[in-house]
């Protein structure tokens, strides 16, 4: 196994890193000032300004899969392609973006747009791509993904109750969603809605995905949902009611009953993208912790010389590097053998990454004392987002269930009733709620 980054990996990673250090980090105060002034739900100009520079530099839509992706439709043209980075190449770039919360949007690589653009890219018709994918790839509009519901256990996505019913040349949508990340942004023009078109079909054939213009009659935002008190404006997380919302039948994605198939294709990359960025979050927290510990004294000596902090910093470095290797392994497997074959590695990194980051951020908060729980150092906000990631795109328990079932399947005892049951359980793990959980909440960065 070669652990040395390739020339191409270094080229893209360093371009992203240099852009962030030159154009993003020096404008942190400008971003905070613009974010705080006037209406909370607005376009932040400094992001738009830097997006133009990133686009001109060609550091744009880096997440888009390579041209040879197996889901490409025959009517695709090169206008819907990005630079063609592999998951492994993008992982190193996404880690750099994760260091600063708004950096991803500068490169048009922020959730949930990344996942939604991949859905359009893989499964959309030419007309759907022209209408929605093109402006998304140009950074002109934003989008939302409506899956999680307030009245069901959405960790099992087969529980969703939103109805999508055919009526002539239209579909009619009725239901309620929440943690609909991104709906607060005034540029959010379209949502991908997961609902049921056939309640009598098989458990995983009832669901479909439909494109819904957010200004359609009957789309009503009920309330904004803060995360540990943070509003995440202008992105936001909304609870939205859909009451007799009519959309053209041509807005159906791929076909009725294929919602789970689409969701599997969307959530695999989406989950690992979160983890890639999470490593950057942890690195940033560790850097802040080391700096703070060397700046302050307590009980007659610099804080970093107290042994408890040496142990915590060492543990943080070990945990970050181990987690990065697991993330890169998962990305490499996705590139070489496909998302489905890498499902255990994706599940493992989805559990490991936010838990690792939370421990390090918590230590960094402790190192900053009262300042750590304030808004001054960004640690409290980072903690809130990482704690949310233990729920977003499936809670820890769902992924652990999937990992364990696959592991049991490798060690089935001799034939008998128990063995047959184990074989059945491990086989179902890839197709039930263990593999697909909703919980798109927290897809903020």
QUIDAPE-V766443 format. One record per residue. N is the residue number from 1. PHI is phi in whole degrees, 0 to 359 (999 if undefined). OMEGA is omega in degrees with one decimal (NA if undefined). Layout:
N PHI OMEGA
N PHI OMEGA
This chain:
1 999 -178.3
2 262 -178.4
3 266 -178.9
4 276 178.6
5 300 178.0
6 286 178.4
7 300 179.8
8 292 177.9
9 299 179.8
10 295 -179.2
11 302 -178.0
12 287 179.0
13 300 -176.3
14 290 176.1
15 295 177.9
16 294 -178.9
17 300 -178.4
18 296 179.1
19 295 179.5
20 298 -177.6
21 290 -178.1
22 270 -170.1
23 243 -175.3
24 261 -176.6
25 302 178.7
26 295 -177.8
27 252 179.2
28 300 -179.2
29 294 177.4
30 296 178.1
31 300 -178.5
32 298 -179.7
33 293 179.6
34 291 178.0
35 295 -173.9
36 275 -173.5
37 270 173.5
38 67 -178.6
39 299 -180.0
40 289 -173.2
41 257 -170.7
42 207 173.0
43 272 179.5
44 268 -167.4
45 295 -177.5
46 298 176.8
47 294 179.4
48 299 179.5
49 297 -178.2
50 285 175.5
51 299 178.9
52 299 180.0
53 294 -179.8
54 295 179.5
55 296 178.5
56 297 -179.6
57 279 -179.5
58 79 177.2
59 261 -162.4
60 211 179.3
61 53 -174.4
62 292 -176.3
63 282 -174.5
64 302 -175.2
65 292 178.7
66 299 -175.0
67 301 -174.9
68 277 179.3
69 303 -172.4
70 292 -177.9
71 270 -178.9
72 301 174.2
73 274 -175.2
74 291 -176.7
75 268 -179.3
76 293 171.1
77 232 -175.1
78 294 -178.0
79 295 -179.9
80 258 179.5
81 255 171.6
82 263 179.2
83 293 176.2
84 85 178.4
85 289 171.4
86 284 175.2
87 301 -178.8
88 293 178.6
89 293 -179.3
90 292 -178.1
91 303 -178.0
92 291 177.5
93 289 -178.1
94 296 176.3
95 300 178.6
96 296 179.0
97 297 -177.3
98 293 -178.1
99 293 179.6
100 230 -169.4
101 306 -175.0
102 265 -177.3
103 295 -176.8
104 303 -177.6
105 294 179.1
106 301 -179.1
107 262 -176.4
108 58 -176.0
109 234 -177.0
110 256 177.5
111 282 -2.4
112 275 -177.9
113 300 -179.0
114 301 179.1
115 297 -179.6
116 294 178.2
117 295 176.6
118 295 176.5
119 297 177.1
120 301 -176.8
121 297 -176.0
122 277 -166.3
123 239 -174.4
124 281 172.9
125 282 178.4
126 301 -179.0
127 295 178.8
128 296 179.3
129 292 179.5
130 298 -175.5
131 285 -170.1
132 240 -175.5
133 291 -178.0
134 302 178.6
135 294 175.3
136 293 -179.8
137 292 176.9
138 277 -179.7
139 74 -177.2
140 272 -179.9
141 229 173.1
142 230 -171.9
143 215 178.0
144 224 179.5
145 233 -172.9
146 255 -176.7
147 226 -175.6
148 292 -178.4
149 235 -174.8
150 282 -171.6
151 253 178.5
152 226 174.1
153 280 -172.0
154 285 172.2
155 296 170.4
156 247 -172.1
157 293 175.7
158 290 -179.3
159 278 -174.4
160 302 -172.5
161 241 179.8
162 302 -177.4
163 262 172.5
164 236 -172.5
165 241 -180.0
166 283 175.6
167 219 -177.7
168 66 -179.6
169 268 -178.2
170 227 166.8
171 247 178.6
172 246 -176.4
173 252 174.0
174 223 179.3
175 167 178.5
176 224 178.3
177 237 171.3
178 217 -169.5
179 52 177.6
180 276 -171.4
181 292 176.6
182 101 -176.5
183 290 178.2
184 281 -176.9
185 285 -179.9
186 297 177.7
187 273 -176.8
188 284 -171.1
189 252 -175.9
190 217 175.7
191 234 169.0
192 265 -174.8
193 253 174.0
194 259 178.8
195 211 -177.3
196 253 176.2
197 261 -179.2
198 212 -178.4
199 288 -177.8
200 262 -178.5
201 284 176.6
202 302 -170.8
203 305 -177.3
204 251 178.1
205 242 -179.9
206 276 -167.7
207 269 175.1
208 223 175.6
209 239 -172.8
210 228 177.6
211 271 -176.2
212 236 171.8
213 298 -173.3
214 288 177.0
215 263 179.4
216 294 176.8
217 303 179.7
218 99 175.5
219 270 -174.7
220 234 174.8
221 282 -176.0
222 281 -177.6
223 195 172.7
224 266 -178.3
225 249 177.1
226 286 176.9
227 249 -175.0
228 51 178.3
229 89 178.2
230 272 -177.8
231 274 -179.6
232 54 176.6
233 293 2.0
234 273 -177.6
235 288 174.0
236 73 176.6
237 228 -169.5
238 244 165.7
239 260 -172.5
240 229 176.8
241 257 174.5
242 244 -175.6
243 240 -179.4
244 52 178.5
245 280 -178.3
246 254 175.7
247 227 179.2
248 299 179.4
249 298 178.0
250 290 177.8
251 278 177.1
252 291 177.7
253 269 172.0
254 70 179.6
255 143 179.9
256 298 176.1
257 82 -176.1
258 249 -178.9
259 297 179.9
260 293 178.6
261 299 179.4
262 293 -177.8
263 298 178.1
264 298 179.1
265 292 -178.4
266 281 -169.8
267 284 177.7
268 300 176.7
269 298 -178.8
270 300 -179.5
271 295 -176.8
272 287 175.5
273 299 176.0
274 303 -177.1
275 292 176.8
276 302 -179.4
277 294 -179.3
278 299 177.9
279 297 175.3
280 296 176.8
281 300 -179.8
282 295 178.1
283 299 -179.6
284 294 178.9
285 295 178.6
286 295 178.6
287 298 178.8
288 296 -179.6
289 296 -179.3
290 298 179.9
291 296 -178.8
292 297 -177.6
293 297 179.9
294 271 -179.9
295 270 -171.6
296 247 175.5
297 241 175.8
298 208 178.6
299 56 169.9
300 86 177.7
301 205 178.1
302 305 -174.6
303 300 -175.7
304 295 -180.0
305 275 172.3
306 284 -167.9
307 300 -178.6
308 300 -178.8
309 283 174.4
310 298 179.6
311 295 -178.3
312 293 179.1
313 294 178.1
314 299 179.7
315 297 179.5
316 296 179.4
317 299 179.1
318 299 -176.2
319 294 178.7
320 297 -176.6
321 293 176.8
322 296 -178.5
323 293 177.6
324 300 -179.8
325 298 178.3
326 295 179.1
327 295 179.6
328 294 176.8
329 296 179.4
330 299 179.7
331 297 180.0
332 296 178.2
333 293 177.4
334 300 179.3
335 290 -170.9
336 269 -174.9
337 236 175.9
338 99 -177.3
339 299 -176.5
340 295 179.6
341 289 -179.8
342 261 -172.5
343 298 179.1
344 290 179.5
345 293 177.1
346 296 178.7
347 296 -178.7
348 295 -178.3
349 290 179.1
350 293 175.1
351 283 -171.8
352 290 -169.2
353 298 -178.5
354 294 178.0
355 293 175.9
356 298 -178.0
357 297 179.9
358 299 179.5
359 296 -177.9
360 289 177.9
361 297 179.1
362 298 176.3
363 295 179.0
364 295 175.7
365 299 179.7
366 299 -179.8
367 294 -178.8
368 271 179.7
369 60 -179.6
370 302 178.6
371 298 -177.4
372 294 -179.0
373 265 175.1
374 272 175.7
375 267 -172.4
376 290 -172.3
377 246 177.6
378 75 -176.4
379 283 179.4
380 296 177.9
381 295 177.9
382 298 178.8
383 298 -179.9
384 301 -178.5
385 292 -179.2
386 290 176.0
387 295 177.3
388 295 -178.3
389 295 174.4
390 287 175.3
391 247 -175.0
392 296 -178.5
393 55 177.8
394 104 179.4
395 291 -179.9
396 311 -174.1
397 298 180.0
398 293 179.6
399 291 177.3
400 298 177.3
401 299 179.8
402 295 179.4
403 300 -177.3
404 296 -179.5
405 295 176.9
406 294 179.4
407 291 176.1
408 301 -179.1
409 296 178.7
410 278 -171.9
411 228 -179.1
412 287 179.8
413 290 -179.5
414 302 -176.0
415 308 -179.2
416 167 -178.0
417 303 -179.4
418 295 -179.3
419 297 179.3
420 298 178.7
421 294 178.8
422 297 179.3
423 297 179.7
424 295 -180.0
425 297 -176.3
426 292 177.9
427 290 -179.7
428 283 -173.9
429 302 -177.2
430 280 -172.7
431 241 -178.1
432 253 -176.9
433 296 176.9
434 293 -179.6
435 268 179.7
436 229 173.2
437 243 175.8
438 282 -179.3
439 70 176.6
440 282 176.8
441 304 176.1
442 83 177.7
443 281 -169.3
444 268 -174.2
445 225 NA
